């Protein structure tokens, strides 16, 4: 799946966003002193787990312990500006699109100083003019652990599917 990644404007949707903090460790950088590109996928994975927890759905208890896994199906990623050793940042995660057989997450990395507090509902806000350092659409599916056969999120986890449909940026 290929989709165009757009910069988010100040008039962001009512979509739920979860911010997961990052502090860049020395071992996550390359010889140029910037975060090695593949390490963003690890940051994104941690952030998706945080997102699931924020919607009340434990990945470990509800997916792994029930005999399922959620592998990446597709990644579209744009690297715009580097993060360096010791810098603080965060991954901003939302559901871009919810489909019966897969979920597309929008995951963006911002510097820590791009956070501008929270709104009345406690949702994180971005400072005006903040632009992502890294911008990605990450598509995941759910499979049976033993067979790796894809399953329908809509049938297997109807409560999560319904919640993601409420939160999705795209219908």
C-alpha positions as CSV (number, residue, x, y, z in Angstrom):
1,X,0.0,0.0,0.0
2,X,1.4,3.4,-0.9
3,X,-0.1,6.5,0.5
4,X,1.0,10.1,0.4
5,X,2.3,11.4,3.7
6,X,1.3,14.9,4.5
7,X,2.6,17.3,7.0
8,X,0.1,17.9,9.7
9,X,-1.2,21.4,10.0
10,X,-2.3,23.4,13.0
11,X,-5.9,22.5,12.4
12,X,-5.3,18.8,13.3
13,X,-8.2,16.5,13.3
14,X,-10.0,15.3,16.4
15,X,-7.9,12.1,16.1
16,X,-6.3,10.6,19.2
17,X,-2.6,10.9,19.4
18,X,-0.2,9.2,21.8
19,X,3.2,10.6,22.4
20,X,6.0,8.2,23.3
21,X,9.3,9.8,24.6
22,X,12.6,8.9,23.1
23,X,16.1,9.7,24.4
24,X,18.7,8.8,21.7
25,X,21.3,6.4,23.1
26,X,24.8,6.3,21.7
27,X,24.4,2.7,20.4
28,X,21.4,3.8,18.2
29,X,23.6,6.2,16.2
30,X,25.7,5.6,13.1
31,X,29.2,6.8,12.3
32,X,27.8,10.2,11.4
33,X,26.4,10.5,15.0
34,X,22.7,10.4,13.9
35,X,20.1,7.8,14.7
36,X,20.6,4.9,12.3
37,X,17.6,4.7,10.0
38,X,16.4,1.3,11.0
39,X,16.2,2.2,14.7
40,X,13.2,4.4,14.0
41,X,11.3,1.1,13.4
42,X,12.1,0.1,17.0
43,X,10.9,3.5,18.2
44,X,7.7,3.0,16.2
45,X,7.1,-0.4,17.7
46,X,7.3,0.9,21.2
47,X,5.0,3.7,20.3
48,X,2.4,1.4,18.8
49,X,2.4,-0.7,22.0
50,X,1.9,2.6,24.0
51,X,-1.0,3.5,21.6
52,X,-2.7,0.1,22.2
53,X,-2.3,0.5,26.0
54,X,-3.8,4.0,25.8
55,X,-6.9,2.6,24.1
56,X,-7.1,0.0,26.8
57,X,-5.9,-3.0,24.8
58,X,-2.8,-4.8,26.0
59,X,-0.7,-6.2,23.2
60,X,0.8,-8.9,25.4
61,X,-2.4,-10.0,27.0
62,X,-4.9,-9.6,24.2
63,X,-2.8,-10.5,21.2
64,X,0.4,-12.4,22.1
65,X,-1.1,-14.5,24.9
66,X,-4.2,-15.3,22.8
67,X,-2.0,-16.9,20.1
68,X,-1.7,-14.0,17.6
69,X,1.0,-11.7,16.4
70,X,0.9,-8.4,14.6
71,X,3.7,-8.2,12.0
72,X,4.5,-5.2,9.8
73,X,3.0,-5.5,6.3
74,X,4.3,-2.3,4.8
75,X,6.3,0.8,5.8
76,X,6.4,4.2,4.0
77,X,8.9,6.4,5.7
78,X,10.4,9.8,5.0
79,X,13.5,11.0,6.8
80,X,13.6,14.8,6.9
81,X,16.0,15.8,9.6
82,X,18.3,13.9,11.9
83,X,18.2,13.1,15.6
84,X,21.5,12.9,17.4
85,X,22.9,11.1,20.4
86,X,21.5,12.5,23.7
87,X,18.6,14.4,22.0
88,X,15.1,14.1,23.5
89,X,12.2,13.5,21.1
90,X,8.9,11.7,20.9
91,X,6.9,9.6,18.5
92,X,3.4,10.8,17.8
93,X,1.2,7.9,16.9
94,X,-2.4,7.8,15.5
95,X,-4.5,5.5,13.4
96,X,-4.5,6.8,9.8
97,X,-6.8,4.1,8.5
98,X,-8.6,1.1,9.9
99,X,-9.4,-1.8,7.7
100,X,-10.8,-5.3,8.6
101,X,-7.5,-7.0,7.7
102,X,-4.9,-4.3,8.5
103,X,-4.3,-1.1,10.4
104,X,-2.3,1.9,9.1
105,X,-0.6,3.9,11.8
106,X,0.7,7.4,11.2
107,X,3.9,7.7,13.2
108,X,5.9,10.9,13.3
109,X,9.1,11.8,15.3
110,X,9.4,15.3,16.7
111,X,12.0,17.0,19.0
112,X,10.9,17.2,22.6
113,X,10.6,21.0,22.5
114,X,7.9,20.6,19.8
115,X,5.4,19.6,22.5
116,X,3.4,22.6,23.6
117,X,1.4,21.1,26.5
118,X,-2.0,19.5,26.3
119,X,-5.6,20.5,25.4
120,X,-8.7,20.4,27.7
121,X,-9.0,16.7,27.1
122,X,-5.4,16.0,28.0
123,X,-4.4,15.3,24.4
124,X,-0.8,16.4,23.6
125,X,-0.5,19.5,21.4
126,X,2.3,20.4,19.0
127,X,3.9,23.8,19.0
128,X,2.8,25.9,16.0
129,X,5.1,25.3,13.0
130,X,6.4,22.0,14.3
131,X,7.4,19.7,11.5
132,X,8.2,16.0,11.9
133,X,11.8,14.9,11.6
134,X,10.6,11.5,10.4
135,X,7.2,10.8,9.0
136,X,5.8,7.3,8.4
137,X,2.8,5.2,7.6
138,X,3.2,1.8,9.1
139,X,0.7,-1.0,8.1
140,X,0.2,-4.0,10.3
141,X,-1.9,-7.1,10.1
142,X,-2.8,-9.7,12.7
143,X,-1.8,-13.3,12.1
144,X,-2.2,-16.6,13.9
145,X,1.1,-17.3,15.7
146,X,1.3,-21.0,14.8
147,X,0.3,-20.7,11.1
148,X,1.1,-17.1,10.3
149,X,-2.3,-17.0,8.6
150,X,-3.8,-13.5,8.5
151,X,-7.0,-13.0,10.5
152,X,-9.7,-10.3,10.4
153,X,-9.2,-7.7,13.1
154,X,-12.9,-7.0,12.7
155,X,-13.9,-10.6,13.6
156,X,-11.1,-11.5,16.0
157,X,-10.9,-8.3,18.0
158,X,-14.2,-6.5,17.3
159,X,-13.8,-4.1,20.2
160,X,-10.4,-2.9,19.0
161,X,-11.6,-2.7,15.4
162,X,-14.6,-0.6,16.5
163,X,-12.3,1.7,18.6
164,X,-9.9,2.1,15.7
165,X,-12.7,3.0,13.4
166,X,-13.7,5.8,15.8
167,X,-10.1,7.1,15.9
168,X,-9.1,6.7,12.3
169,X,-8.1,9.8,10.3
170,X,-9.6,8.2,7.1
171,X,-12.9,6.4,6.8
